[in-house]
Amino acid sequence: MVTTLVKDFTFEEYLNYDDGTDFKYELVNGKLELMNPPKIEHFLIVKFLEKILDAEIQRLILPWLCFRETGVRTGKKKSRLTDLSVVTLEQAKELANSSAVFQSPPLLTVEVVSPESVKRDYRQKRSEYAALEIPEYWIVDPLESKISVLLLEDGLYEETVFTVNQKIISQTFTELNITVEQVFNAGNLA
């Protein structure tokens, strides 16, 4: 599943780390954790959601950007890689000449669950994203055919689960018009 490098890294060392490969790592309590490459289904779902969210941002003329695989600093020695993050233009400008690891909370973060990320996406990232005060967090779970939308209320996430033909209700994108089925169909090559 996950290989952890032994050296204890500071956040700054993490930002500058380069092992000469294209491997991606998260920083968890000062340790680098190697992230496994996603499956094609995962890529297709993320691509579909990115297109949908980008289209909403453009349609509503919002000063926001949607990014794939950016980092989010979740603690002194913690940084997570997100599947998708929606941030303000100002947040993006702050990182114009540095690593794409946001130190302020994105407006929305999306994680697509894979077999090796269940605990990380449902438990660890959930608590870290709540502590960082990310207002909205989606857990897109093709293993269970459901999408959980978590909204931050009083420091904790309130969860609504959407399945099958249900329309996804978003606090960030109030006019969004997609169903769970559309999201998971995007992951099929057939």
C-alpha positions as a Python dict, from the first residue, in 0.01 Angstrom:
ca = {
    (1, 'M'): (0, 0, 0),
    (2, 'V'): (202, 296, 128),
    (3, 'T'): (578, 316, 165),
    (4, 'T'): (699, 552, 435),
    (5, 'L'): (1045, 704, 414),
    (6, 'V'): (1222, 696, 751),
    (7, 'K'): (1372, 1047, 771),
    (8, 'D'): (1174, 1304, 970),
    (9, 'F'): (1092, 1596, 735),
    (10, 'T'): (998, 1952, 820),
    (11, 'F'): (725, 2110, 610),
    (12, 'E'): (987, 2322, 431),
    (13, 'E'): (1198, 2012, 351),
    (14, 'Y'): (886, 1847, 212),
    (15, 'L'): (819, 2144, -16),
    (16, 'N'): (1170, 2116, -159),
    (17, 'Y'): (1198, 1736, -167),
    (18, 'D'): (1291, 1581, -502),
    (19, 'D'): (1392, 1217, -526),
    (20, 'G'): (1445, 1241, -903),
    (21, 'T'): (1129, 1043, -980),
    (22, 'D'): (769, 1132, -1063),
    (23, 'F'): (647, 971, -740),
    (24, 'K'): (402, 1173, -532),
    (25, 'Y'): (419, 1189, -154),
    (26, 'E'): (207, 1317, 131),
    (27, 'L'): (371, 1444, 448),
    (28, 'V'): (222, 1271, 753),
    (29, 'N'): (366, 1356, 1093),
    (30, 'G'): (701, 1439, 936),
    (31, 'K'): (720, 1118, 727),
    (32, 'L'): (685, 1094, 350),
    (33, 'E'): (415, 852, 242),
    (34, 'L'): (431, 736, -118),
    (35, 'M'): (97, 762, -297),
    (36, 'N'): (6, 472, -526),
    (37, 'P'): (-83, 564, -885),
    (38, 'P'): (-462, 577, -929),
    (39, 'K'): (-661, 347, -1157),
    (40, 'I'): (-808, 474, -1486),
    (41, 'E'): (-1158, 492, -1328),
    (42, 'H'): (-1018, 731, -1068),
    (43, 'F'): (-859, 958, -1333),
    (44, 'L'): (-1179, 966, -1539),
    (45, 'I'): (-1397, 1060, -1241),
    (46, 'V'): (-1158, 1335, -1135),
    (47, 'K'): (-1137, 1466, -1492),
    (48, 'F'): (-1518, 1471, -1521),
    (49, 'L'): (-1561, 1656, -1191),
    (50, 'E'): (-1288, 1905, -1281),
    (51, 'K'): (-1465, 1984, -1611),
    (52, 'I'): (-1802, 2024, -1436),
    (53, 'L'): (-1663, 2249, -1161),
    (54, 'D'): (-1457, 2455, -1409),
    (55, 'A'): (-1770, 2506, -1620),
    (56, 'E'): (-1967, 2624, -1315),
    (57, 'I'): (-1688, 2863, -1218),
    (58, 'Q'): (-1686, 3008, -1571),
    (59, 'R'): (-2065, 3019, -1602),
    (60, 'L'): (-2101, 3207, -1273),
    (61, 'I'): (-1793, 3423, -1342),
    (62, 'L'): (-1640, 3336, -1003),
    (63, 'P'): (-1284, 3436, -908),
    (64, 'W'): (-1202, 3073, -833),
    (65, 'L'): (-984, 2801, -982),
    (66, 'C'): (-1014, 2422, -973),
    (67, 'F'): (-688, 2226, -946),
    (68, 'R'): (-597, 1858, -958),
    (69, 'E'): (-340, 1705, -724),
    (70, 'T'): (-249, 2014, -526),
    (71, 'G'): (-121, 1995, -175),
    (72, 'V'): (-301, 2122, 132),
    (73, 'R'): (-106, 2180, 450),
    (74, 'T'): (-307, 2021, 729),
    (75, 'G'): (-63, 2056, 1019),
    (76, 'K'): (286, 2153, 1128),
    (77, 'K'): (437, 1845, 962),
    (78, 'K'): (141, 1737, 748),
    (79, 'S'): (46, 1797, 388),
    (80, 'R'): (-211, 1603, 188),
    (81, 'L'): (-249, 1570, -188),
    (82, 'T'): (-606, 1630, -298),
    (83, 'D'): (-774, 1488, -604),
    (84, 'L'): (-943, 1825, -663),
    (85, 'S'): (-939, 2155, -480),
    (86, 'V'): (-1134, 2470, -555),
    (87, 'V'): (-951, 2780, -435),
    (88, 'T'): (-982, 3154, -475),
    (89, 'L'): (-776, 3337, -733),
    (90, 'E'): (-602, 3515, -444),
    (91, 'Q'): (-497, 3183, -289),
    (92, 'A'): (-351, 3074, -623),
    (93, 'K'): (-164, 3404, -664),
    (94, 'E'): (-1, 3352, -323),
    (95, 'L'): (161, 3035, -463),
    (96, 'A'): (252, 3176, -805),
    (97, 'N'): (626, 3114, -763),
    (98, 'S'): (628, 2825, -518),
    (99, 'S'): (510, 2467, -470),
    (100, 'A'): (136, 2420, -511),
    (101, 'V'): (70, 2343, -146),
    (102, 'F'): (-204, 2563, -6),
    (103, 'Q'): (-163, 2672, 353),
    (104, 'S'): (-508, 2828, 375),
    (105, 'P'): (-823, 2617, 337),
    (106, 'P'): (-963, 2558, -13),
    (107, 'L'): (-1331, 2636, -65),
    (108, 'L'): (-1396, 2275, -161),
    (109, 'T'): (-1187, 1959, -165),
    (110, 'V'): (-1273, 1634, -344),
    (111, 'E'): (-1120, 1291, -280),
    (112, 'V'): (-1198, 983, -490),
    (113, 'V'): (-1172, 667, -283),
    (114, 'S'): (-958, 376, -397),
    (115, 'P'): (-914, 43, -217),
    (116, 'E'): (-595, 160, -44),
    (117, 'S'): (-732, 505, 51),
    (118, 'V'): (-1055, 416, 236),
    (119, 'K'): (-925, 486, 587),
    (120, 'R'): (-722, 786, 473),
    (121, 'D'): (-1015, 952, 288),
    (122, 'Y'): (-1293, 872, 536),
    (123, 'R'): (-1107, 918, 865),
    (124, 'Q'): (-769, 1087, 846),
    (125, 'K'): (-839, 1347, 579),
    (126, 'R'): (-1185, 1408, 719),
    (127, 'S'): (-1047, 1510, 1059),
    (128, 'E'): (-752, 1701, 911),
    (129, 'Y'): (-972, 1893, 663),
    (130, 'A'): (-1217, 1980, 941),
    (131, 'A'): (-932, 2106, 1161),
    (132, 'L'): (-808, 2316, 868),
    (133, 'E'): (-1168, 2444, 830),
    (134, 'I'): (-1225, 2343, 470),
    (135, 'P'): (-1594, 2437, 437),
    (136, 'E'): (-1693, 2154, 201),
    (137, 'Y'): (-1536, 1811, 145),
    (138, 'W'): (-1662, 1550, -101),
    (139, 'I'): (-1578, 1183, -64),
    (140, 'V'): (-1651, 1021, -400),
    (141, 'D'): (-1663, 647, -339),
    (142, 'P'): (-1690, 424, -648),
    (143, 'L'): (-1638, 118, -425),
    (144, 'E'): (-1969, 187, -247),
    (145, 'S'): (-2137, 384, -531),
    (146, 'K'): (-2197, 687, -312),
    (147, 'I'): (-2085, 1047, -275),
    (148, 'S'): (-2064, 1197, 71),
    (149, 'V'): (-2080, 1576, 90),
    (150, 'L'): (-1946, 1701, 420),
    (151, 'L'): (-2023, 2056, 529),
    (152, 'L'): (-1834, 2216, 815),
    (153, 'E'): (-2055, 2322, 1107),
    (154, 'D'): (-1909, 2430, 1440),
    (155, 'G'): (-1574, 2266, 1363),
    (156, 'L'): (-1718, 1927, 1263),
    (157, 'Y'): (-1847, 1789, 935),
    (158, 'E'): (-2217, 1720, 886),
    (159, 'E'): (-2247, 1448, 623),
    (160, 'T'): (-2509, 1394, 353),
    (161, 'V'): (-2478, 1080, 142),
    (162, 'F'): (-2601, 1076, -218),
    (163, 'T'): (-2654, 760, -426),
    (164, 'V'): (-2780, 642, -766),
    (165, 'N'): (-2985, 912, -945),
    (166, 'Q'): (-2976, 1164, -663),
    (167, 'K'): (-2864, 1513, -751),
    (168, 'I'): (-2553, 1621, -559),
    (169, 'I'): (-2628, 1919, -335),
    (170, 'S'): (-2332, 2150, -283),
    (171, 'Q'): (-2307, 2452, -57),
    (172, 'T'): (-2021, 2590, -266),
    (173, 'F'): (-2186, 2529, -605),
    (174, 'T'): (-2553, 2587, -524),
    (175, 'E'): (-2669, 2560, -886),
    (176, 'L'): (-2476, 2242, -967),
    (177, 'N'): (-2686, 1994, -1163),
    (178, 'I'): (-2520, 1651, -1167),
    (179, 'T'): (-2620, 1315, -1028),
    (180, 'V'): (-2416, 1045, -859),
    (181, 'E'): (-2482, 817, -1155),
    (182, 'Q'): (-2332, 1072, -1396),
    (183, 'V'): (-2015, 1092, -1186),
    (184, 'F'): (-1966, 716, -1172),
    (185, 'N'): (-2059, 668, -1539),
    (186, 'A'): (-1772, 904, -1622),
    (187, 'G'): (-1538, 642, -1474),
    (188, 'N'): (-1650, 371, -1718),
    (189, 'L'): (-1459, 316, -2041),
    (190, 'A'): (-1752, 130, -2202),
}
